[in-house]
Amino acid sequence: MGSASRQSEMHYEIRFQSLFNEGRALSFPCDAEGHVLFDELSDRARHNYLYARAVVGREYAAPAILACDLH
């Protein structure tokens, strides 16, 4: 299987880790570059995503893009 095929089969999430509570984070499905399909998020997820982006450096760390296993 070529790397392009494997790339298209991989799933990613963008994760905002809390700066104050190690067990708290917000994560959202995205592509390999971190682009979130905003229109596919629920209203609550959209609100949380926009909030996390707005408070990077104050409440959440800069986001990380992680490969994840989806079954």
Rosetta constraint file for C-alpha pairs under 8 A:
AtomPair CA 1 CA 5 HARMONIC 6.35 0.50
AtomPair CA 1 CA 6 HARMONIC 6.92 0.50
AtomPair CA 2 CA 6 HARMONIC 6.46 0.50
AtomPair CA 3 CA 7 HARMONIC 5.99 0.50
AtomPair CA 4 CA 8 HARMONIC 6.34 0.50
AtomPair CA 5 CA 9 HARMONIC 6.45 0.50
AtomPair CA 6 CA 10 HARMONIC 6.31 0.50
AtomPair CA 10 CA 67 HARMONIC 6.82 0.50
AtomPair CA 10 CA 68 HARMONIC 7.40 0.50
AtomPair CA 10 CA 69 HARMONIC 7.65 0.50
AtomPair CA 11 CA 29 HARMONIC 7.70 0.50
AtomPair CA 11 CA 30 HARMONIC 7.60 0.50
AtomPair CA 11 CA 31 HARMONIC 7.04 0.50
AtomPair CA 11 CA 32 HARMONIC 7.77 0.50
AtomPair CA 11 CA 67 HARMONIC 5.78 0.50
AtomPair CA 11 CA 68 HARMONIC 5.56 0.50
AtomPair CA 11 CA 69 HARMONIC 6.63 0.50
AtomPair CA 11 CA 70 HARMONIC 6.94 0.50
AtomPair CA 12 CA 29 HARMONIC 5.94 0.50
AtomPair CA 12 CA 30 HARMONIC 5.41 0.50
AtomPair CA 12 CA 31 HARMONIC 5.70 0.50
AtomPair CA 12 CA 32 HARMONIC 6.12 0.50
AtomPair CA 12 CA 34 HARMONIC 7.82 0.50
AtomPair CA 12 CA 65 HARMONIC 6.64 0.50
AtomPair CA 12 CA 66 HARMONIC 5.45 0.50
AtomPair CA 12 CA 67 HARMONIC 4.39 0.50
AtomPair CA 12 CA 68 HARMONIC 5.40 0.50
AtomPair CA 13 CA 27 HARMONIC 6.14 0.50
AtomPair CA 13 CA 28 HARMONIC 5.27 0.50
AtomPair CA 13 CA 29 HARMONIC 4.32 0.50
AtomPair CA 13 CA 30 HARMONIC 5.08 0.50
AtomPair CA 13 CA 31 HARMONIC 7.39 0.50
AtomPair CA 13 CA 34 HARMONIC 7.39 0.50
AtomPair CA 13 CA 65 HARMONIC 5.72 0.50
AtomPair CA 13 CA 66 HARMONIC 5.39 0.50
AtomPair CA 13 CA 67 HARMONIC 6.51 0.50
AtomPair CA 13 CA 68 HARMONIC 6.76 0.50
AtomPair CA 14 CA 27 HARMONIC 5.41 0.50
AtomPair CA 14 CA 28 HARMONIC 5.36 0.50
AtomPair CA 14 CA 29 HARMONIC 6.35 0.50
AtomPair CA 14 CA 30 HARMONIC 6.15 0.50
AtomPair CA 14 CA 34 HARMONIC 6.02 0.50
AtomPair CA 14 CA 36 HARMONIC 7.93 0.50
AtomPair CA 14 CA 63 HARMONIC 6.16 0.50
AtomPair CA 14 CA 64 HARMONIC 5.60 0.50
AtomPair CA 14 CA 65 HARMONIC 4.53 0.50
AtomPair CA 14 CA 66 HARMONIC 6.36 0.50
AtomPair CA 15 CA 25 HARMONIC 6.77 0.50
AtomPair CA 15 CA 26 HARMONIC 5.72 0.50
AtomPair CA 15 CA 27 HARMONIC 4.18 0.50
AtomPair CA 15 CA 28 HARMONIC 6.63 0.50
AtomPair CA 15 CA 63 HARMONIC 5.27 0.50
AtomPair CA 15 CA 64 HARMONIC 5.26 0.50
AtomPair CA 15 CA 65 HARMONIC 6.37 0.50
AtomPair CA 15 CA 66 HARMONIC 7.36 0.50
AtomPair CA 16 CA 25 HARMONIC 5.46 0.50
AtomPair CA 16 CA 26 HARMONIC 5.15 0.50
AtomPair CA 16 CA 27 HARMONIC 6.15 0.50
AtomPair CA 16 CA 52 HARMONIC 6.74 0.50
AtomPair CA 16 CA 60 HARMONIC 5.77 0.50
AtomPair CA 16 CA 61 HARMONIC 5.95 0.50
AtomPair CA 16 CA 62 HARMONIC 6.47 0.50
AtomPair CA 16 CA 63 HARMONIC 4.67 0.50
AtomPair CA 16 CA 64 HARMONIC 6.75 0.50
AtomPair CA 17 CA 22 HARMONIC 7.36 0.50
AtomPair CA 17 CA 24 HARMONIC 6.46 0.50
AtomPair CA 17 CA 25 HARMONIC 4.33 0.50
AtomPair CA 17 CA 26 HARMONIC 6.61 0.50
AtomPair CA 17 CA 60 HARMONIC 5.40 0.50
AtomPair CA 17 CA 61 HARMONIC 5.43 0.50
AtomPair CA 17 CA 62 HARMONIC 7.74 0.50
AtomPair CA 17 CA 63 HARMONIC 7.20 0.50
AtomPair CA 18 CA 22 HARMONIC 6.27 0.50
AtomPair CA 18 CA 23 HARMONIC 7.73 0.50
AtomPair CA 18 CA 24 HARMONIC 5.49 0.50
AtomPair CA 18 CA 25 HARMONIC 5.36 0.50
AtomPair CA 18 CA 59 HARMONIC 5.92 0.50
AtomPair CA 18 CA 60 HARMONIC 4.37 0.50
AtomPair CA 18 CA 61 HARMONIC 6.22 0.50
AtomPair CA 19 CA 57 HARMONIC 7.93 0.50
AtomPair CA 19 CA 58 HARMONIC 7.57 0.50
AtomPair CA 19 CA 59 HARMONIC 5.55 0.50
AtomPair CA 19 CA 60 HARMONIC 5.13 0.50
AtomPair CA 19 CA 61 HARMONIC 5.86 0.50
AtomPair CA 20 CA 59 HARMONIC 7.07 0.50
AtomPair CA 25 CA 60 HARMONIC 7.86 0.50
AtomPair CA 26 CA 48 HARMONIC 7.59 0.50
AtomPair CA 26 CA 49 HARMONIC 7.68 0.50
AtomPair CA 26 CA 52 HARMONIC 7.46 0.50
AtomPair CA 28 CA 36 HARMONIC 7.17 0.50
AtomPair CA 28 CA 45 HARMONIC 7.82 0.50
AtomPair CA 28 CA 49 HARMONIC 7.49 0.50
AtomPair CA 29 CA 36 HARMONIC 6.30 0.50
AtomPair CA 29 CA 37 HARMONIC 7.67 0.50
AtomPair CA 30 CA 34 HARMONIC 5.26 0.50
AtomPair CA 30 CA 35 HARMONIC 5.22 0.50
AtomPair CA 30 CA 36 HARMONIC 4.41 0.50
AtomPair CA 30 CA 37 HARMONIC 6.63 0.50
AtomPair CA 31 CA 35 HARMONIC 5.46 0.50
AtomPair CA 31 CA 36 HARMONIC 6.80 0.50
AtomPair CA 32 CA 65 HARMONIC 7.24 0.50
AtomPair CA 32 CA 67 HARMONIC 7.94 0.50
AtomPair CA 33 CA 65 HARMONIC 7.58 0.50
AtomPair CA 34 CA 65 HARMONIC 5.99 0.50
AtomPair CA 37 CA 41 HARMONIC 6.99 0.50
AtomPair CA 38 CA 46 HARMONIC 6.76 0.50
AtomPair CA 41 CA 45 HARMONIC 5.64 0.50
AtomPair CA 41 CA 46 HARMONIC 5.69 0.50
AtomPair CA 42 CA 46 HARMONIC 6.07 0.50
AtomPair CA 43 CA 47 HARMONIC 6.23 0.50
AtomPair CA 44 CA 48 HARMONIC 6.17 0.50
AtomPair CA 45 CA 49 HARMONIC 5.97 0.50
AtomPair CA 46 CA 50 HARMONIC 6.19 0.50
AtomPair CA 47 CA 51 HARMONIC 6.08 0.50
AtomPair CA 48 CA 52 HARMONIC 6.03 0.50
AtomPair CA 49 CA 53 HARMONIC 6.25 0.50
AtomPair CA 50 CA 54 HARMONIC 6.19 0.50
AtomPair CA 51 CA 55 HARMONIC 6.37 0.50
AtomPair CA 52 CA 56 HARMONIC 6.25 0.50
AtomPair CA 52 CA 59 HARMONIC 7.86 0.50
AtomPair CA 52 CA 60 HARMONIC 6.54 0.50
AtomPair CA 55 CA 59 HARMONIC 5.54 0.50
AtomPair CA 55 CA 60 HARMONIC 6.22 0.50
AtomPair CA 56 CA 60 HARMONIC 4.76 0.50
AtomPair CA 56 CA 61 HARMONIC 5.50 0.50
AtomPair CA 56 CA 62 HARMONIC 5.70 0.50
AtomPair CA 56 CA 63 HARMONIC 7.97 0.50
AtomPair CA 57 CA 61 HARMONIC 5.52 0.50
AtomPair CA 57 CA 62 HARMONIC 6.72 0.50
